[in-house]
Every structure is written in C-alpha cells, then in structure tokens.
Amino acid sequence: MAGSRINRGMGRREELRKRAEELASYRASRSSSEQLALLDDRLGVGVGAVRERAKLLELIKEESRKKEKPVKHKTGNEKKDRRERRRAKARRDASKRSTSES
C-alpha cells in the first residue's frame, strides 16, 4: 500500500507557509520576557524548551545591560562652564593663601 498523500498539495503547502509567516510575525511583536512568559504558560514554569529559554534569558540580560546608563567619570578633559572654572580658581587661590599664611 502506498504512503498517504495528505497535506502534499500546493494549496496546503501555501496555507502552511502563510500560517508560519503569521506565527513569525506574532513572535516578532513580542519581547523576550513576554515570550518567556508565554512558554511558562504553555509548558509550565521551567519545563521544556531549554535552549529557547536560555537564549531568551540571555537576550533579557543583554537588554537590561543596554538600558543601564553608563556612568561618566570626569577626567578633567571635559569642557567646563564659566562657573566651574571660577570656583576651581577660587579654591586654588584659597589653598595658596592658606599655605602662604602658615
């Protein structure tokens, strides 16, 4: 007996292709944390899809690192406004006066 030819027609293949495109667009619209929550709902918390979960957790960590603002440290090379320059000069002058008076 020959194998079944169910789902082999061009119409069915086109239907499956469209469905796959819809699912891909739905997935693209979700964030990594939303996708992880969806996996938890479907499969159970921490159950199944081990590689997908690991990938999603890594993406979530990367997103949180990008959101954190880098801390800028003054190196002295940044342009100072007039007020800062005057205050710095006043501090230098005050320290010179205090050392020369002693």
C-alpha positions in Angstrom: 0.0 0.0 0.0 1.4 3.4 -1.0 2.0 6.2 1.6 -0.6 8.7 2.3 -0.6 11.9 0.2 -2.3 14.1 2.8 -1.0 17.7 3.1 1.1 17.3 0.0 -0.8 19.6 -2.4 0.3 23.0 -3.5 -2.7 24.6 -1.8 -2.0 23.0 1.5 1.7 24.0 1.3 0.7 27.6 0.6 -1.7 27.5 3.6 1.1 26.2 5.9 3.5 28.8 4.6 1.1 31.7 5.3 0.4 30.3 8.8 4.1 30.1 9.5 4.5 33.7 8.4 1.7 34.8 10.8 3.3 33.0 13.7 6.7 34.5 12.9 5.2 38.0 12.9 3.4 37.4 16.2 6.6 36.2 17.7 8.5 39.2 16.4 5.9 41.5 18.0 6.6 40.0 21.5 9.5 40.9 23.7 11.9 38.3 25.1 10.3 38.5 28.5 6.8 38.2 27.0 7.9 35.1 25.0 9.4 33.5 28.2 6.1 34.1 30.0 4.2 32.5 27.1 6.4 29.5 27.3 5.8 29.3 31.0 2.0 29.4 30.3 2.1 26.7 27.6 4.6 24.3 29.0 4.9 25.1 32.7 7.5 27.1 34.6 11.0 26.0 33.7 9.7 22.9 31.8 10.8 22.2 28.2 12.3 24.4 25.6 15.6 24.5 27.5 17.6 26.1 24.6 14.9 28.6 23.8 14.7 29.6 27.5 18.5 30.0 27.7 18.5 32.2 24.6 15.6 34.3 25.9 17.3 34.8 29.3 20.5 35.9 27.6 18.6 38.4 25.4 16.8 39.8 28.5 20.1 40.3 30.3 21.5 42.0 27.2 18.5 44.3 27.0 18.8 45.2 30.7 22.6 46.0 30.2 21.7 48.3 27.3 19.1 50.1 29.3 21.5 50.9 32.1 23.1 54.3 31.7 26.9 54.2 31.5 28.4 56.2 34.3 30.6 59.1 33.1 33.6 59.9 35.1 35.2 63.3 34.8 38.7 63.1 33.5 39.4 66.8 33.5 39.3 66.9 29.8 35.6 67.9 29.5 34.8 71.4 28.8 33.9 73.3 32.0 31.4 76.1 32.1 32.5 79.5 33.4 31.1 79.0 36.9 33.1 75.8 37.4 36.3 77.4 36.2 35.8 80.4 38.6 35.1 78.1 41.5 38.2 76.0 40.7 40.3 79.1 40.5 38.8 80.4 43.8 39.7 77.1 45.5 43.3 77.2 44.2 43.7 80.8 45.3 42.3 80.0 48.8 44.6 77.0 49.1 47.6 79.2 48.1 46.7 81.8 50.6 46.2 79.3 53.4 49.7 77.7 52.8 51.5 81.0 52.4 49.9 82.4 55.7 51.1 79.4 57.7 
